[in-house]
Amino acid sequence: MYDLLLEYLEKRKIINTDNPYLFVGQKNKNTKKSLNRNFCNRLLAKYKDLCKIENLHPHLLRSYFCTNALHNAGYSIEQVANQARS
């Protein structure tokens, strides 16, 4: 999953967007708006087989980020909480 995320981030650089959110769509790539919940769920459902994760959903990605940031990236609990709120 990590390799797929890195690949996505490389492709996202081509878009040259100012959107602060990790995932952007055609309609929100040049805005400061997030993707809506239904779109995210459909997108993850589409790619869960590719990632070989049976129950891929937004909360799992959030949990993965928070755990990794806290234990591997050296973020403080306050920094992780701030990022998780965004």
Secondary structure, 3 states (H helix, E strand, C coil): CHHHHHHHHHHHHHHCCCCCCCCCCCCCCCCCCCCCHHHHHHHHHHHHHHHCCCCCCHHHHHHHHHHHHHHCCCCCHHHHHHHHHC
